[in-house]
Amino acid sequence: MSTKSPLFALFICAAALSAQPNQLTTSEKSAGWKLLFDGKSFNGWVDPSKKNPPGDAWTIDGHAIKAKADPRITEDLFTNENFGDFV
């Protein structure tokens, strides 16, 4: 039998439900976390569709960056900034 209370479980569920996709909490921001993807656009990324020739290997769907199955041009996806450690 678990020693955690139902109140603890309710707290965890409420925290999970209040979190928005692709957003940092205030405490994450103050801890220095940086959001790499806003869930809507290639802001902060080298947009493949703006290259010459335009790439089509990546798309944004359902708040996620997804690789297309059979792109016309196979390409890597890069952020505009260089990063070291990340989670």
Phi and psi restraints in degrees (range 20) as a CNS / XPLOR table:
assign (resid 1 and name C) (resid 2 and name N)
       (resid 2 and name CA) (resid 2 and name C) 1.0 -73.7 20.0 2
assign (resid 2 and name N) (resid 2 and name CA)
       (resid 2 and name C) (resid 3 and name N) 1.0 145.1 20.0 2
assign (resid 2 and name C) (resid 3 and name N)
       (resid 3 and name CA) (resid 3 and name C) 1.0 -92.5 20.0 2
assign (resid 3 and name N) (resid 3 and name CA)
       (resid 3 and name C) (resid 4 and name N) 1.0 -4.0 20.0 2
assign (resid 3 and name C) (resid 4 and name N)
       (resid 4 and name CA) (resid 4 and name C) 1.0 -79.4 20.0 2
assign (resid 4 and name N) (resid 4 and name CA)
       (resid 4 and name C) (resid 5 and name N) 1.0 143.0 20.0 2
assign (resid 4 and name C) (resid 5 and name N)
       (resid 5 and name CA) (resid 5 and name C) 1.0 -82.8 20.0 2
assign (resid 5 and name N) (resid 5 and name CA)
       (resid 5 and name C) (resid 6 and name N) 1.0 158.6 20.0 2
assign (resid 5 and name C) (resid 6 and name N)
       (resid 6 and name CA) (resid 6 and name C) 1.0 -59.6 20.0 2
assign (resid 6 and name N) (resid 6 and name CA)
       (resid 6 and name C) (resid 7 and name N) 1.0 -29.7 20.0 2
assign (resid 6 and name C) (resid 7 and name N)
       (resid 7 and name CA) (resid 7 and name C) 1.0 -64.0 20.0 2
assign (resid 7 and name N) (resid 7 and name CA)
       (resid 7 and name C) (resid 8 and name N) 1.0 -40.2 20.0 2
assign (resid 7 and name C) (resid 8 and name N)
       (resid 8 and name CA) (resid 8 and name C) 1.0 -61.0 20.0 2
assign (resid 8 and name N) (resid 8 and name CA)
       (resid 8 and name C) (resid 9 and name N) 1.0 -45.7 20.0 2
assign (resid 8 and name C) (resid 9 and name N)
       (resid 9 and name CA) (resid 9 and name C) 1.0 -62.2 20.0 2
assign (resid 9 and name N) (resid 9 and name CA)
       (resid 9 and name C) (resid 10 and name N) 1.0 -40.6 20.0 2
assign (resid 9 and name C) (resid 10 and name N)
       (resid 10 and name CA) (resid 10 and name C) 1.0 -63.4 20.0 2
assign (resid 10 and name N) (resid 10 and name CA)
       (resid 10 and name C) (resid 11 and name N) 1.0 -40.0 20.0 2
assign (resid 10 and name C) (resid 11 and name N)
       (resid 11 and name CA) (resid 11 and name C) 1.0 -62.0 20.0 2
assign (resid 11 and name N) (resid 11 and name CA)
       (resid 11 and name C) (resid 12 and name N) 1.0 -45.6 20.0 2
assign (resid 11 and name C) (resid 12 and name N)
       (resid 12 and name CA) (resid 12 and name C) 1.0 -62.5 20.0 2
assign (resid 12 and name N) (resid 12 and name CA)
       (resid 12 and name C) (resid 13 and name N) 1.0 -44.2 20.0 2
assign (resid 12 and name C) (resid 13 and name N)
       (resid 13 and name CA) (resid 13 and name C) 1.0 -63.7 20.0 2
assign (resid 13 and name N) (resid 13 and name CA)
       (resid 13 and name C) (resid 14 and name N) 1.0 -42.0 20.0 2
assign (resid 13 and name C) (resid 14 and name N)
       (resid 14 and name CA) (resid 14 and name C) 1.0 -64.8 20.0 2
assign (resid 14 and name N) (resid 14 and name CA)
       (resid 14 and name C) (resid 15 and name N) 1.0 -39.5 20.0 2
assign (resid 14 and name C) (resid 15 and name N)
       (resid 15 and name CA) (resid 15 and name C) 1.0 -65.3 20.0 2
assign (resid 15 and name N) (resid 15 and name CA)
       (resid 15 and name C) (resid 16 and name N) 1.0 -40.6 20.0 2
assign (resid 15 and name C) (resid 16 and name N)
       (resid 16 and name CA) (resid 16 and name C) 1.0 -66.7 20.0 2
assign (resid 16 and name N) (resid 16 and name CA)
       (resid 16 and name C) (resid 17 and name N) 1.0 -40.0 20.0 2
assign (resid 16 and name C) (resid 17 and name N)
       (resid 17 and name CA) (resid 17 and name C) 1.0 -71.5 20.0 2
assign (resid 17 and name N) (resid 17 and name CA)
       (resid 17 and name C) (resid 18 and name N) 1.0 -30.0 20.0 2
assign (resid 17 and name C) (resid 18 and name N)
       (resid 18 and name CA) (resid 18 and name C) 1.0 -80.6 20.0 2
assign (resid 18 and name N) (resid 18 and name CA)
       (resid 18 and name C) (resid 19 and name N) 1.0 -17.5 20.0 2
assign (resid 18 and name C) (resid 19 and name N)
       (resid 19 and name CA) (resid 19 and name C) 1.0 -70.9 20.0 2
assign (resid 19 and name N) (resid 19 and name CA)
       (resid 19 and name C) (resid 20 and name N) 1.0 132.9 20.0 2
assign (resid 19 and name C) (resid 20 and name N)
       (resid 20 and name CA) (resid 20 and name C) 1.0 -96.5 20.0 2
assign (resid 20 and name N) (resid 20 and name CA)
       (resid 20 and name C) (resid 21 and name N) 1.0 147.0 20.0 2
assign (resid 20 and name C) (resid 21 and name N)
       (resid 21 and name CA) (resid 21 and name C) 1.0 -65.4 20.0 2
assign (resid 21 and name N) (resid 21 and name CA)
       (resid 21 and name C) (resid 22 and name N) 1.0 139.9 20.0 2
assign (resid 21 and name C) (resid 22 and name N)
       (resid 22 and name CA) (resid 22 and name C) 1.0 56.8 20.0 2
assign (resid 22 and name N) (resid 22 and name CA)
       (resid 22 and name C) (resid 23 and name N) 1.0 41.5 20.0 2
assign (resid 22 and name C) (resid 23 and name N)
       (resid 23 and name CA) (resid 23 and name C) 1.0 -137.5 20.0 2
assign (resid 23 and name N) (resid 23 and name CA)
       (resid 23 and name C) (resid 24 and name N) 1.0 144.8 20.0 2
assign (resid 23 and name C) (resid 24 and name N)
       (resid 24 and name CA) (resid 24 and name C) 1.0 -94.3 20.0 2
assign (resid 24 and name N) (resid 24 and name CA)
       (resid 24 and name C) (resid 25 and name N) 1.0 145.7 20.0 2
assign (resid 24 and name C) (resid 25 and name N)
       (resid 25 and name CA) (resid 25 and name C) 1.0 -76.2 20.0 2
assign (resid 25 and name N) (resid 25 and name CA)
       (resid 25 and name C) (resid 26 and name N) 1.0 166.8 20.0 2
assign (resid 25 and name C) (resid 26 and name N)
       (resid 26 and name CA) (resid 26 and name C) 1.0 -59.9 20.0 2
assign (resid 26 and name N) (resid 26 and name CA)
       (resid 26 and name C) (resid 27 and name N) 1.0 -41.1 20.0 2
assign (resid 26 and name C) (resid 27 and name N)
       (resid 27 and name CA) (resid 27 and name C) 1.0 -68.6 20.0 2
assign (resid 27 and name N) (resid 27 and name CA)
       (resid 27 and name C) (resid 28 and name N) 1.0 -34.7 20.0 2
assign (resid 27 and name C) (resid 28 and name N)
       (resid 28 and name CA) (resid 28 and name C) 1.0 -66.4 20.0 2
assign (resid 28 and name N) (resid 28 and name CA)
       (resid 28 and name C) (resid 29 and name N) 1.0 -41.7 20.0 2
assign (resid 28 and name C) (resid 29 and name N)
       (resid 29 and name CA) (resid 29 and name C) 1.0 -62.5 20.0 2
assign (resid 29 and name N) (resid 29 and name CA)
       (resid 29 and name C) (resid 30 and name N) 1.0 -45.0 20.0 2
assign (resid 29 and name C) (resid 30 and name N)
       (resid 30 and name CA) (resid 30 and name C) 1.0 -68.7 20.0 2
assign (resid 30 and name N) (resid 30 and name CA)
       (resid 30 and name C) (resid 31 and name N) 1.0 -22.7 20.0 2
assign (resid 30 and name C) (resid 31 and name N)
       (resid 31 and name CA) (resid 31 and name C) 1.0 -82.3 20.0 2
assign (resid 31 and name N) (resid 31 and name CA)
       (resid 31 and name C) (resid 32 and name N) 1.0 -3.9 20.0 2
assign (resid 31 and name C) (resid 32 and name N)
       (resid 32 and name CA) (resid 32 and name C) 1.0 97.0 20.0 2
assign (resid 32 and name N) (resid 32 and name CA)
       (resid 32 and name C) (resid 33 and name N) 1.0 8.0 20.0 2
assign (resid 32 and name C) (resid 33 and name N)
       (resid 33 and name CA) (resid 33 and name C) 1.0 -67.7 20.0 2
assign (resid 33 and name N) (resid 33 and name CA)
       (resid 33 and name C) (resid 34 and name N) 1.0 149.6 20.0 2
assign (resid 33 and name C) (resid 34 and name N)
       (resid 34 and name CA) (resid 34 and name C) 1.0 -129.4 20.0 2
assign (resid 34 and name N) (resid 34 and name CA)
       (resid 34 and name C) (resid 35 and name N) 1.0 130.1 20.0 2
assign (resid 34 and name C) (resid 35 and name N)
       (resid 35 and name CA) (resid 35 and name C) 1.0 -77.8 20.0 2
assign (resid 35 and name N) (resid 35 and name CA)
       (resid 35 and name C) (resid 36 and name N) 1.0 127.4 20.0 2
assign (resid 35 and name C) (resid 36 and name N)
       (resid 36 and name CA) (resid 36 and name C) 1.0 -91.5 20.0 2
assign (resid 36 and name N) (resid 36 and name CA)
       (resid 36 and name C) (resid 37 and name N) 1.0 -20.5 20.0 2
assign (resid 36 and name C) (resid 37 and name N)
       (resid 37 and name CA) (resid 37 and name C) 1.0 -141.8 20.0 2
assign (resid 37 and name N) (resid 37 and name CA)
       (resid 37 and name C) (resid 38 and name N) 1.0 129.0 20.0 2
assign (resid 37 and name C) (resid 38 and name N)
       (resid 38 and name CA) (resid 38 and name C) 1.0 -87.0 20.0 2
assign (resid 38 and name N) (resid 38 and name CA)
       (resid 38 and name C) (resid 39 and name N) 1.0 -3.5 20.0 2
assign (resid 38 and name C) (resid 39 and name N)
       (resid 39 and name CA) (resid 39 and name C) 1.0 84.6 20.0 2
assign (resid 39 and name N) (resid 39 and name CA)
       (resid 39 and name C) (resid 40 and name N) 1.0 -1.5 20.0 2
assign (resid 39 and name C) (resid 40 and name N)
       (resid 40 and name CA) (resid 40 and name C) 1.0 -131.6 20.0 2
assign (resid 40 and name N) (resid 40 and name CA)
       (resid 40 and name C) (resid 41 and name N) 1.0 -26.6 20.0 2
assign (resid 40 and name C) (resid 41 and name N)
       (resid 41 and name CA) (resid 41 and name C) 1.0 -147.2 20.0 2
assign (resid 41 and name N) (resid 41 and name CA)
       (resid 41 and name C) (resid 42 and name N) 1.0 174.3 20.0 2
assign (resid 41 and name C) (resid 42 and name N)
       (resid 42 and name CA) (resid 42 and name C) 1.0 -91.2 20.0 2
assign (resid 42 and name N) (resid 42 and name CA)
       (resid 42 and name C) (resid 43 and name N) 1.0 20.5 20.0 2
assign (resid 42 and name C) (resid 43 and name N)
       (resid 43 and name CA) (resid 43 and name C) 1.0 -57.7 20.0 2
assign (resid 43 and name N) (resid 43 and name CA)
       (resid 43 and name C) (resid 44 and name N) 1.0 130.1 20.0 2
assign (resid 43 and name C) (resid 44 and name N)
       (resid 44 and name CA) (resid 44 and name C) 1.0 89.4 20.0 2
assign (resid 44 and name N) (resid 44 and name CA)
       (resid 44 and name C) (resid 45 and name N) 1.0 -2.6 20.0 2
assign (resid 44 and name C) (resid 45 and name N)
       (resid 45 and name CA) (resid 45 and name C) 1.0 -123.7 20.0 2
assign (resid 45 and name N) (resid 45 and name CA)
       (resid 45 and name C) (resid 46 and name N) 1.0 155.9 20.0 2
assign (resid 45 and name C) (resid 46 and name N)
       (resid 46 and name CA) (resid 46 and name C) 1.0 -75.0 20.0 2
assign (resid 46 and name N) (resid 46 and name CA)
       (resid 46 and name C) (resid 47 and name N) 1.0 107.6 20.0 2
assign (resid 46 and name C) (resid 47 and name N)
       (resid 47 and name CA) (resid 47 and name C) 1.0 -70.2 20.0 2
assign (resid 47 and name N) (resid 47 and name CA)
       (resid 47 and name C) (resid 48 and name N) 1.0 113.4 20.0 2
assign (resid 47 and name C) (resid 48 and name N)
       (resid 48 and name CA) (resid 48 and name C) 1.0 -61.3 20.0 2
assign (resid 48 and name N) (resid 48 and name CA)
       (resid 48 and name C) (resid 49 and name N) 1.0 -29.6 20.0 2
assign (resid 48 and name C) (resid 49 and name N)
       (resid 49 and name CA) (resid 49 and name C) 1.0 -71.5 20.0 2
assign (resid 49 and name N) (resid 49 and name CA)
       (resid 49 and name C) (resid 50 and name N) 1.0 -13.7 20.0 2
assign (resid 49 and name C) (resid 50 and name N)
       (resid 50 and name CA) (resid 50 and name C) 1.0 -100.7 20.0 2
assign (resid 50 and name N) (resid 50 and name CA)
       (resid 50 and name C) (resid 51 and name N) 1.0 4.8 20.0 2
assign (resid 50 and name C) (resid 51 and name N)
       (resid 51 and name CA) (resid 51 and name C) 1.0 -81.8 20.0 2
assign (resid 51 and name N) (resid 51 and name CA)
       (resid 51 and name C) (resid 52 and name N) 1.0 169.2 20.0 2
assign (resid 51 and name C) (resid 52 and name N)
       (resid 52 and name CA) (resid 52 and name C) 1.0 -122.0 20.0 2
assign (resid 52 and name N) (resid 52 and name CA)
       (resid 52 and name C) (resid 53 and name N) 1.0 108.7 20.0 2
assign (resid 52 and name C) (resid 53 and name N)
       (resid 53 and name CA) (resid 53 and name C) 1.0 -74.5 20.0 2
assign (resid 53 and name N) (resid 53 and name CA)
       (resid 53 and name C) (resid 54 and name N) 1.0 155.7 20.0 2
assign (resid 53 and name C) (resid 54 and name N)
       (resid 54 and name CA) (resid 54 and name C) 1.0 -63.5 20.0 2
assign (resid 54 and name N) (resid 54 and name CA)
       (resid 54 and name C) (resid 55 and name N) 1.0 134.5 20.0 2
assign (resid 54 and name C) (resid 55 and name N)
       (resid 55 and name CA) (resid 55 and name C) 1.0 -85.9 20.0 2
assign (resid 55 and name N) (resid 55 and name CA)
       (resid 55 and name C) (resid 56 and name N) 1.0 156.0 20.0 2
assign (resid 55 and name C) (resid 56 and name N)
       (resid 56 and name CA) (resid 56 and name C) 1.0 -136.7 20.0 2
assign (resid 56 and name N) (resid 56 and name CA)
       (resid 56 and name C) (resid 57 and name N) 1.0 20.9 20.0 2
assign (resid 56 and name C) (resid 57 and name N)
       (resid 57 and name CA) (resid 57 and name C) 1.0 -80.4 20.0 2
assign (resid 57 and name N) (resid 57 and name CA)
       (resid 57 and name C) (resid 58 and name N) 1.0 -16.2 20.0 2
assign (resid 57 and name C) (resid 58 and name N)
       (resid 58 and name CA) (resid 58 and name C) 1.0 -126.4 20.0 2
assign (resid 58 and name N) (resid 58 and name CA)
       (resid 58 and name C) (resid 59 and name N) 1.0 145.9 20.0 2
assign (resid 58 and name C) (resid 59 and name N)
       (resid 59 and name CA) (resid 59 and name C) 1.0 -142.6 20.0 2
assign (resid 59 and name N) (resid 59 and name CA)
       (resid 59 and name C) (resid 60 and name N) 1.0 162.3 20.0 2
assign (resid 59 and name C) (resid 60 and name N)
       (resid 60 and name CA) (resid 60 and name C) 1.0 -109.8 20.0 2
assign (resid 60 and name N) (resid 60 and name CA)
       (resid 60 and name C) (resid 61 and name N) 1.0 123.0 20.0 2
assign (resid 60 and name C) (resid 61 and name N)
       (resid 61 and name CA) (resid 61 and name C) 1.0 -148.4 20.0 2
assign (resid 61 and name N) (resid 61 and name CA)
       (resid 61 and name C) (resid 62 and name N) 1.0 127.0 20.0 2
assign (resid 61 and name C) (resid 62 and name N)
       (resid 62 and name CA) (resid 62 and name C) 1.0 60.1 20.0 2
assign (resid 62 and name N) (resid 62 and name CA)
       (resid 62 and name C) (resid 63 and name N) 1.0 42.0 20.0 2
assign (resid 62 and name C) (resid 63 and name N)
       (resid 63 and name CA) (resid 63 and name C) 1.0 63.0 20.0 2
assign (resid 63 and name N) (resid 63 and name CA)
       (resid 63 and name C) (resid 64 and name N) 1.0 28.5 20.0 2
assign (resid 63 and name C) (resid 64 and name N)
       (resid 64 and name CA) (resid 64 and name C) 1.0 -140.4 20.0 2
assign (resid 64 and name N) (resid 64 and name CA)
       (resid 64 and name C) (resid 65 and name N) 1.0 149.1 20.0 2
assign (resid 64 and name C) (resid 65 and name N)
       (resid 65 and name CA) (resid 65 and name C) 1.0 -86.6 20.0 2
assign (resid 65 and name N) (resid 65 and name CA)
       (resid 65 and name C) (resid 66 and name N) 1.0 126.2 20.0 2
assign (resid 65 and name C) (resid 66 and name N)
       (resid 66 and name CA) (resid 66 and name C) 1.0 -126.2 20.0 2
assign (resid 66 and name N) (resid 66 and name CA)
       (resid 66 and name C) (resid 67 and name N) 1.0 145.4 20.0 2
assign (resid 66 and name C) (resid 67 and name N)
       (resid 67 and name CA) (resid 67 and name C) 1.0 -83.8 20.0 2
assign (resid 67 and name N) (resid 67 and name CA)
       (resid 67 and name C) (resid 68 and name N) 1.0 137.3 20.0 2
assign (resid 67 and name C) (resid 68 and name N)
       (resid 68 and name CA) (resid 68 and name C) 1.0 -79.8 20.0 2
assign (resid 68 and name N) (resid 68 and name CA)
       (resid 68 and name C) (resid 69 and name N) 1.0 148.0 20.0 2
assign (resid 68 and name C) (resid 69 and name N)
       (resid 69 and name CA) (resid 69 and name C) 1.0 -64.9 20.0 2
assign (resid 69 and name N) (resid 69 and name CA)
       (resid 69 and name C) (resid 70 and name N) 1.0 -48.1 20.0 2
assign (resid 69 and name C) (resid 70 and name N)
       (resid 70 and name CA) (resid 70 and name C) 1.0 -130.2 20.0 2
assign (resid 70 and name N) (resid 70 and name CA)
       (resid 70 and name C) (resid 71 and name N) 1.0 74.5 20.0 2
assign (resid 70 and name C) (resid 71 and name N)
       (resid 71 and name CA) (resid 71 and name C) 1.0 -72.0 20.0 2
assign (resid 71 and name N) (resid 71 and name CA)
       (resid 71 and name C) (resid 72 and name N) 1.0 154.7 20.0 2
assign (resid 71 and name C) (resid 72 and name N)
       (resid 72 and name CA) (resid 72 and name C) 1.0 -68.1 20.0 2
assign (resid 72 and name N) (resid 72 and name CA)
       (resid 72 and name C) (resid 73 and name N) 1.0 -38.6 20.0 2
assign (resid 72 and name C) (resid 73 and name N)
       (resid 73 and name CA) (resid 73 and name C) 1.0 -124.7 20.0 2
assign (resid 73 and name N) (resid 73 and name CA)
       (resid 73 and name C) (resid 74 and name N) 1.0 123.9 20.0 2
assign (resid 73 and name C) (resid 74 and name N)
       (resid 74 and name CA) (resid 74 and name C) 1.0 -83.6 20.0 2
assign (resid 74 and name N) (resid 74 and name CA)
       (resid 74 and name C) (resid 75 and name N) 1.0 128.3 20.0 2
assign (resid 74 and name C) (resid 75 and name N)
       (resid 75 and name CA) (resid 75 and name C) 1.0 -150.4 20.0 2
assign (resid 75 and name N) (resid 75 and name CA)
       (resid 75 and name C) (resid 76 and name N) 1.0 159.0 20.0 2
assign (resid 75 and name C) (resid 76 and name N)
       (resid 76 and name CA) (resid 76 and name C) 1.0 -90.1 20.0 2
assign (resid 76 and name N) (resid 76 and name CA)
       (resid 76 and name C) (resid 77 and name N) 1.0 162.5 20.0 2
assign (resid 76 and name C) (resid 77 and name N)
       (resid 77 and name CA) (resid 77 and name C) 1.0 -114.2 20.0 2
assign (resid 77 and name N) (resid 77 and name CA)
       (resid 77 and name C) (resid 78 and name N) 1.0 131.0 20.0 2
assign (resid 77 and name C) (resid 78 and name N)
       (resid 78 and name CA) (resid 78 and name C) 1.0 -124.9 20.0 2
assign (resid 78 and name N) (resid 78 and name CA)
       (resid 78 and name C) (resid 79 and name N) 1.0 145.8 20.0 2
assign (resid 78 and name C) (resid 79 and name N)
       (resid 79 and name CA) (resid 79 and name C) 1.0 -80.1 20.0 2
assign (resid 79 and name N) (resid 79 and name CA)
       (resid 79 and name C) (resid 80 and name N) 1.0 158.2 20.0 2
assign (resid 79 and name C) (resid 80 and name N)
       (resid 80 and name CA) (resid 80 and name C) 1.0 -70.0 20.0 2
assign (resid 80 and name N) (resid 80 and name CA)
       (resid 80 and name C) (resid 81 and name N) 1.0 -29.9 20.0 2
assign (resid 80 and name C) (resid 81 and name N)
       (resid 81 and name CA) (resid 81 and name C) 1.0 -104.6 20.0 2
assign (resid 81 and name N) (resid 81 and name CA)
       (resid 81 and name C) (resid 82 and name N) 1.0 158.7 20.0 2
assign (resid 81 and name C) (resid 82 and name N)
       (resid 82 and name CA) (resid 82 and name C) 1.0 -94.0 20.0 2
assign (resid 82 and name N) (resid 82 and name CA)
       (resid 82 and name C) (resid 83 and name N) 1.0 138.6 20.0 2
assign (resid 82 and name C) (resid 83 and name N)
       (resid 83 and name CA) (resid 83 and name C) 1.0 -126.4 20.0 2
assign (resid 83 and name N) (resid 83 and name CA)
       (resid 83 and name C) (resid 84 and name N) 1.0 151.9 20.0 2
assign (resid 83 and name C) (resid 84 and name N)
       (resid 84 and name CA) (resid 84 and name C) 1.0 -96.5 20.0 2
assign (resid 84 and name N) (resid 84 and name CA)
       (resid 84 and name C) (resid 85 and name N) 1.0 -103.7 20.0 2
assign (resid 84 and name C) (resid 85 and name N)
       (resid 85 and name CA) (resid 85 and name C) 1.0 -74.9 20.0 2
assign (resid 85 and name N) (resid 85 and name CA)
       (resid 85 and name C) (resid 86 and name N) 1.0 142.3 20.0 2
assign (resid 85 and name C) (resid 86 and name N)
       (resid 86 and name CA) (resid 86 and name C) 1.0 -153.7 20.0 2
assign (resid 86 and name N) (resid 86 and name CA)
       (resid 86 and name C) (resid 87 and name N) 1.0 161.7 20.0 2
